[in-house]
Amino acid sequence: MSRKLLSQRHPILYFLSIWTKRIYRMVIWKIDGNIYAKYKQTEKLPYRVKKHQSKLIRKLGDADMKLQYNKVDNLKLVVKGLNGLIIKPGETFSFYKIIGRPTKRKGFKEGIELSFGKARAGIGGGICQSTNLLHWLALHSPLTITERHHHSIDPFPDDGRVLPWASGSAIFYNYLDFQLTNNTEWTFQMNLWLTEKTIDGEIRVNEELDFAYHVFETDHQFLEKGNQYFRTNKIWRNKIAKFKSGKVLETELMYENYGKVLYTPTEDQLKR
């Protein structure tokens, strides 16, 4: 049996641990010297770097579907806060610097969130779907991913997954943040919107880029260790010249992922 951290054993210790980390983040925001992006505009920048969409409602084990519908309402608030955001050269995008703490007072509802390796209901749950999407978009751009946290567990079987496992970005107010820094000469823009069935996003830029990125997965497998299961993979990206017949300019290993699986993989999955 795994030993619990002291902060997990008592609610008061957990509360103190969380707020110590949150206050530390607030201090860092004030003294780190970063210029944080905050300007938004409705007019879109002229060139699209990457677009993607993610299905809003998926079957997640036996989770209460009401939590998924609440998640959609939570994502509407995130979209309102982020859509049209401009990231100028030298600026840093911080998800929680803009969105702030998800609370009932702001209109956030209970959705599914991961805590101590388990899926449970929590205010603002499900908004990591937006950072998962933004992270995938950022991987296809020259923006520098300066803070990203890997989901260390795989709680639900794949259902309609189209992206590599562990290509998202976990968040938890405010010390598990998602941040991008624009270390380029170009200006970028984030756009997010909801359709009836999807959350859509794109990154745009003020000048056309002569390169693009292709992100791919290798070495994906499920592992069985004793009576537990784990999942692993590697995520790479190629930088490709747009106007030179797709010549690969650079190949970069972005992540090596490893996480505990909370369900029983199929025999076929274990054999792959």
C-alpha positions as CSV (number, residue, x, y, z in Angstrom):
1,M,0.0,0.0,0.0
2,S,1.4,3.4,-1.0
3,R,2.0,5.9,1.9
4,K,0.1,9.1,1.7
5,L,1.7,12.5,2.0
6,L,1.1,14.3,5.2
7,S,-0.9,17.0,3.4
8,Q,-3.2,14.3,2.1
9,R,-4.1,13.0,5.5
10,H,-5.7,16.0,7.0
11,P,-7.9,18.7,5.3
12,I,-6.3,21.6,7.2
13,L,-2.8,20.5,6.1
14,Y,-4.0,20.0,2.6
15,F,-5.5,23.5,2.6
16,L,-2.3,25.1,4.0
17,S,-0.2,23.2,1.4
18,I,-2.3,24.4,-1.5
19,W,-2.4,28.0,-0.4
20,T,1.3,28.1,0.3
21,K,1.9,27.1,-3.3
22,R,-0.7,29.6,-4.6
23,I,0.7,32.5,-2.6
24,Y,4.2,31.6,-3.9
25,R,2.9,31.8,-7.4
26,M,1.3,35.2,-6.9
27,V,4.7,36.5,-5.6
28,I,6.5,35.0,-8.6
29,W,4.1,36.7,-11.0
30,K,5.1,40.0,-9.4
31,I,8.9,39.6,-9.4
32,D,9.8,37.3,-12.3
33,G,10.3,40.1,-14.8
34,N,7.9,38.6,-17.4
35,I,5.7,40.8,-19.5
36,Y,2.4,39.0,-19.4
37,A,0.1,39.1,-22.4
38,K,-3.3,40.7,-21.7
39,Y,-4.4,42.6,-24.8
40,K,-7.2,41.1,-26.9
41,Q,-8.6,42.1,-30.3
42,T,-11.6,40.9,-32.2
43,E,-9.9,41.3,-35.6
44,K,-8.0,38.2,-36.5
45,L,-4.3,38.3,-37.5
46,P,-3.9,37.5,-41.2
47,Y,-2.2,34.1,-41.2
48,R,-3.2,30.8,-39.6
49,V,-0.4,28.8,-38.0
50,K,-2.5,25.8,-36.8
51,K,-6.2,25.0,-36.1
52,H,-7.6,22.1,-34.1
53,Q,-10.9,21.0,-32.5
54,S,-11.8,18.8,-29.6
55,K,-15.0,16.9,-29.0
56,L,-16.9,18.4,-26.0
57,I,-18.8,15.4,-24.7
58,R,-17.0,12.0,-24.5
59,K,-17.8,8.9,-22.6
60,L,-15.5,8.8,-19.6
61,G,-16.0,5.5,-17.9
62,D,-19.0,5.7,-15.6
63,A,-18.6,9.4,-14.8
64,D,-21.7,11.5,-14.3
65,M,-22.7,13.0,-17.6
66,K,-23.9,16.2,-15.8
67,L,-20.3,17.0,-15.0
68,Q,-19.5,17.0,-18.7
69,Y,-22.4,19.3,-19.5
70,N,-21.1,21.6,-16.7
71,K,-17.7,21.4,-18.2
72,V,-19.1,22.9,-21.4
73,D,-20.4,25.9,-19.4
74,N,-16.9,26.2,-17.7
75,L,-15.3,26.2,-21.1
76,K,-17.5,29.0,-22.3
77,L,-16.1,31.2,-19.5
78,V,-12.5,30.3,-20.6
79,V,-13.3,31.1,-24.2
80,K,-14.6,34.5,-23.2
81,G,-11.4,35.2,-21.3
82,L,-8.9,34.0,-23.9
83,N,-10.4,34.5,-27.4
84,G,-8.5,37.0,-29.4
85,L,-5.5,37.2,-27.0
86,I,-2.4,38.8,-28.6
87,I,1.1,37.6,-27.6
88,K,3.6,40.1,-28.8
89,P,7.4,39.5,-29.1
90,G,8.9,39.2,-25.6
91,E,5.5,38.5,-23.9
92,T,4.4,35.5,-21.9
93,F,1.0,33.9,-21.9
94,S,-0.1,32.6,-18.5
95,F,-3.5,30.7,-18.4
96,Y,-4.2,31.5,-14.8
97,K,-2.9,35.0,-14.9
98,I,-5.8,35.7,-17.3
99,I,-8.5,33.3,-16.1
100,G,-7.9,33.6,-12.4
101,R,-9.3,31.2,-9.8
102,P,-12.4,29.3,-11.1
103,T,-15.1,30.0,-8.5
104,K,-18.9,29.7,-8.2
105,R,-19.1,33.5,-8.0
106,K,-17.6,33.7,-11.4
107,G,-20.1,31.2,-12.8
108,F,-17.9,28.1,-12.8
109,K,-19.7,24.8,-12.1
110,E,-18.7,21.3,-10.9
111,G,-16.9,19.3,-13.6
112,I,-14.5,16.4,-13.6
113,E,-11.0,17.1,-12.3
114,L,-8.1,14.8,-11.3
115,S,-6.9,14.9,-7.7
116,F,-4.5,12.5,-6.0
117,G,-4.8,10.1,-8.9
118,K,-8.6,10.0,-8.9
119,A,-11.3,11.6,-11.0
120,R,-13.7,13.6,-8.9
121,A,-16.1,16.6,-9.1
122,G,-14.6,20.0,-8.6
123,I,-15.5,23.6,-9.3
124,G,-14.1,24.5,-12.7
125,G,-13.4,20.9,-13.5
126,G,-12.8,20.1,-17.2
127,I,-11.2,23.4,-18.2
128,C,-8.0,21.6,-18.8
129,Q,-9.6,20.6,-22.1
130,S,-8.8,24.2,-23.2
131,T,-5.1,23.9,-22.2
132,N,-4.9,20.5,-23.8
133,L,-6.0,22.2,-27.0
134,L,-3.8,25.2,-26.6
135,H,-0.8,23.0,-25.9
136,W,-1.4,21.0,-29.1
137,L,-1.6,24.2,-31.1
138,A,1.5,25.6,-29.4
139,L,3.5,22.4,-30.4
140,H,2.8,23.4,-34.0
141,S,4.1,27.0,-33.5
142,P,7.5,28.6,-32.7
143,L,6.1,29.8,-29.4
144,T,8.2,28.5,-26.5
145,I,6.3,26.2,-24.0
146,T,7.7,27.6,-20.8
147,E,5.4,25.7,-18.4
148,R,3.5,22.6,-19.0
149,H,2.6,19.8,-16.6
150,H,2.0,16.2,-17.8
151,H,-1.1,14.3,-16.7
152,S,0.7,11.6,-14.6
153,I,-2.3,9.2,-14.8
154,D,-4.5,7.8,-17.5
155,P,-8.0,7.7,-15.9
156,F,-10.2,6.6,-18.7
157,P,-10.0,4.3,-21.7
158,D,-9.6,6.0,-25.1
159,D,-12.9,7.0,-26.7
160,G,-12.5,8.9,-29.9
161,R,-9.0,10.0,-29.0
162,V,-7.3,11.5,-32.1
163,L,-4.1,12.9,-30.5
164,P,-1.2,11.1,-29.0
165,W,-1.7,10.1,-25.3
166,A,-0.2,12.6,-22.9
167,S,-0.1,15.4,-25.4
168,G,-2.2,17.7,-23.2
169,S,-1.4,20.0,-20.3
170,A,-2.6,19.6,-16.7
171,I,-3.5,22.7,-14.7
172,F,-4.6,23.4,-11.2
173,Y,-5.1,26.9,-9.8
174,N,-2.6,28.5,-9.8
175,Y,0.6,26.7,-9.2
176,L,0.1,24.2,-12.1
177,D,-0.1,26.8,-14.8
178,F,0.2,26.6,-18.6
179,Q,2.6,29.2,-20.0
180,L,4.0,30.2,-23.5
181,T,6.6,32.8,-24.2
182,N,7.0,34.5,-27.5
183,N,10.8,34.5,-28.1
184,T,10.3,35.4,-31.8
185,E,10.0,38.5,-33.9
186,W,6.4,37.8,-34.8
187,T,3.1,38.6,-33.1
188,F,0.7,35.7,-32.4
189,Q,-3.0,35.5,-31.6
190,M,-5.0,32.8,-29.8
191,N,-8.6,32.3,-30.9
192,L,-11.0,29.9,-29.2
193,W,-14.7,29.2,-29.9
194,L,-17.4,26.6,-29.2
195,T,-19.6,24.9,-31.7
196,E,-22.5,22.6,-30.8
197,K,-20.2,19.6,-30.5
198,T,-16.6,20.9,-30.2
199,I,-14.2,23.4,-28.8
200,D,-12.2,24.9,-31.6
201,G,-8.9,26.8,-31.4
202,E,-6.3,28.3,-33.6
203,I,-3.1,30.2,-33.4
204,R,-2.6,33.0,-36.0
205,V,0.4,35.2,-36.8
206,N,1.0,38.7,-38.3
207,E,3.4,37.4,-41.1
208,E,3.3,34.2,-43.1
209,L,5.9,31.7,-41.8
210,D,8.0,29.7,-44.3
211,F,8.0,26.6,-42.0
212,A,5.5,24.4,-40.2
213,Y,5.6,21.6,-37.7
214,H,4.5,18.0,-37.7
215,V,3.9,16.3,-34.3
216,F,4.0,12.6,-34.0
217,E,4.2,9.7,-31.5
218,T,6.6,6.8,-31.2
219,D,7.2,3.9,-28.7
220,H,3.6,3.9,-27.4
221,Q,2.9,0.9,-25.2
222,F,0.9,-0.4,-22.2
223,L,3.0,-2.1,-19.5
224,E,1.9,-4.5,-16.8
225,K,3.8,-4.5,-13.5
226,G,2.4,-6.8,-10.9
227,N,-1.3,-5.9,-10.6
228,Q,-0.8,-2.4,-12.0
229,Y,-0.8,-0.9,-15.5
230,F,1.3,1.9,-16.9
231,R,1.4,3.7,-20.3
232,T,4.4,5.3,-22.0
233,N,5.3,7.0,-25.3
234,K,7.5,9.6,-26.9
235,I,6.3,12.8,-28.6
236,W,8.4,14.3,-31.4
237,R,8.0,17.1,-33.8
238,N,9.6,17.9,-37.2
239,K,10.1,21.4,-38.4
240,I,9.3,21.4,-42.1
241,A,10.1,23.9,-44.8
242,K,6.8,24.9,-46.4
243,F,8.2,25.9,-49.8
244,K,10.9,23.2,-50.3
245,S,8.8,20.1,-50.9
246,G,8.4,19.5,-47.2
247,K,12.0,19.2,-46.4
248,V,12.6,18.3,-42.7
249,L,14.7,21.1,-41.2
250,E,14.9,19.7,-37.6
251,T,13.6,16.8,-35.5
252,E,13.1,17.4,-31.8
253,L,12.1,15.1,-29.0
254,M,9.5,17.1,-27.0
255,Y,8.4,14.6,-24.3
256,E,8.9,11.2,-22.9
257,N,5.7,10.3,-21.0
258,Y,5.0,7.7,-18.4
259,G,1.9,7.4,-16.3
260,K,-0.3,5.0,-14.3
261,V,-3.4,3.6,-15.9
262,L,-6.5,3.5,-13.8
263,Y,-8.4,1.0,-15.9
264,T,-7.6,-2.4,-17.3
265,P,-6.2,-2.3,-20.8
266,T,-7.4,-4.8,-23.4
267,E,-5.3,-7.8,-24.3
268,D,-4.7,-6.2,-27.7
269,Q,-3.4,-3.1,-26.1
270,L,-1.0,-5.0,-23.9
271,K,0.3,-7.0,-26.9
272,R,1.1,-3.9,-29.0
